[in-house]
């Protein structure tokens, strides 16, 4: 049986990664691959409940940053053990919309939690389960705000406590993503998310194909 591959998609709000992960999943399936498409937080029944509490539930407003960190990783620990590891063992291609790099960017940098403590929690949650490739979608903040404004004008999305954060928070998040990309250039590959959907999809495919070869 061919070894499974674990590929994660990362980036700030409205960077287009959710669109691109869907397009990649469709293309891989057309190539005959078995694909497991996941998201974080979430991906399991328990994880989806945690996701709602973290992002949308009014009871989650004002939660301590440490609580947020632990809830994120509780969802992650469940996802790794119940879904990701079995799928990889079965030879599947696992695509995950966000993984632990989001925690480094959002909780260590954005929330300004102690970096060593954050990494210890992540390590406990995931153990040896690490992505083979991480695609980091970079988008200027002005364009992200334009996309968010368009989305809010054309749909009625549920209130998201992360999207409602102040600009200083997102500046720290972007700095966090830049730091993780610098620290692990072999695993984390940046993608210009400001390009067209079709052009970005081709870049994604070229980089994923090398990992799957």
N, C-alpha and C positions, 0 to 999 in steps of 0.2 A: 504494500500500500504506500502511495506517495505521501510524503510528510505534509502536514498541514502548514499553512502560512497565516501569520497574524499581522494585519495591516491596520493602522489607526489613522484617523483623520483629525486634525487639530486646527484651531484658529479662533479668532475673536468672533463677536456677534456679526451676523449677516455676511460672512465671508463666502458663502456658497458651498461649504463643505457637505452639507446635507444633500444638496442637489447632486453634487459630484459622486458621493458615495453610492447613491442610487443608480446613477449612470454606469459606474464601474461594476456594480453587482450585476446589472443586466448584461453587460458585455461579457463578463466572466461566465455567466450562465450560458450565453450563446456559444462560448468556447468549450462548453461541456464540463465546466467546473461546478462543484457543489459549494455553494456560498452560504455563509451564515452572516446575516446583516444585523448588527446590534447597535445600541446607543447607550451612552452614559450621561447622567445616572439612569439606570433602568435596565432593560434587557431580560429581566425575570419578573414574575408577579410581585415579589417582595420589592425588588428594585424600582419598579414602576410606582409603587406606593411611596417609596422614599423620594423619588423624583418629583411627584406631585407636591409633597410636603416642602421640598427644597425650593421649588420654582414657583408654585402657584397657590398653595394653600395659605389662606390668611393667617393660620396659626403659625406659619413659618416666618412671618415678618418679625424682624428684630432678633432673630436667633443669634446666639453667640457664634463668632467665627469658628471657635473650636468645635462647637456642635455641628456646624456645617461641614467642617473637615471630616469629622468622624462619621456623619451620615453618608457623605459621598463615598467614603471608603468601606462602609458597611455594605452599601449597594454593590461596590466593586468586588469585594470579597465573595459575595454570593454569585455574581456574574462569572468570575474567574472559575470557581469550583463547580458550579452547576452547568455552565454552558461552554465557556471558552476552552477549557482543558479537554473536555470530552470531544468537542468539535475538532480541535487540532489533532487529537489522537485518531480520529476517524478520517483524517486526511482532507478536511474541509479548508476552504479559504475563509478566514474569519475577518470581516470588516467591521470596525467599531468606530462610531461617530463619537469621538472623545475617549480618552483613557487617562492615565495618570499624569501626562504632561499638562492637562487642563488643571489638575490640582496644584501642580507647581506654579502655573501661571496665575490662577485665580485665587488660591488660598495662601500660598507662600508669598507671592508678590502682591496680588490685588488686595488681599486682606492683611498682609504684612505679618503673617504668623511666622514663628521661628522656623527657618528653613530646615534645620536638622530634625526638628520634631515632625515636620510635614513629611520628610523623606522616610523617617522611621515608620510612620503610620502607613505610607504607601507600600513600603517593603513588606510590612506585616500582611497587608491586604492581598498583594499580588504574588508574593513569594518569587519563584523563578520564572513566572509567566511574563515575558517581555515581548513587545512587538518586534517583528522582523523589519518592518519599515513604518515610518511615520511621515505622513504628508502634512506639512504645516502651511496653511493657506494664509498668505499675508495680504492685507487690504488696507489702504489708507483710511484713517478714521473718518475723514469727510465723506468718502464714498460709502462706508459702512452706515453712517447716519442717514445718507440719502436713501439707501436701500431699506433701512428700517422704517423711515418715514413713508416710503412707497408701500411697504408691506402693511403698515398700520392703516393706511388710507384705503387699501383694497380688500383687506380681510378684517376679521374680528378676532385676533389672537387672544388667548388667555393672558392675563396679566403675568409678567415674568419679572421676578424680583431682581434677577441679574441684569436684564436689559435696562432696568430703571436706575442702575447705579450712576454715580456722577462721573464726569470725564476723567478726573484724577485717578479713579479706580481703573478705568480702561487703559490709561497711559501706563500704569504699573503692570497691568496684564500683558500689554504689548512688550514691555521691557522683559517680563518674565519669559515670554515665548522666544524673544531674541536670545536670552541667556541659555535656554535649554537647547536651542538650535546650535549655538556656538559650542556648547559642551559635548554634544553628540552628533557631529556632522555625518558620520557614517550611517546612522539610523534615521536622522531627521532631515528631510529634504524639503526645502521651501518651494512654494508654488505661487506664482503671481496671480492672485485671485481677481485682479482688476480686469483681466482679459475677458474675451467672450466665453460663454459657457462651452462652446464647441472647442475652442482653442485650449482651455483649461483641461477639458476631458482628454484631449490628445496627450497633453503633458503627463497627466495622471496615468494614462494607459502605458506610456513609454516607460515610466519609472516602475510601475507595478510589474510589467512584463519582465524586466530584468530580475526582479526578486523571484518570480515564478519559474524562470527558465531552468 
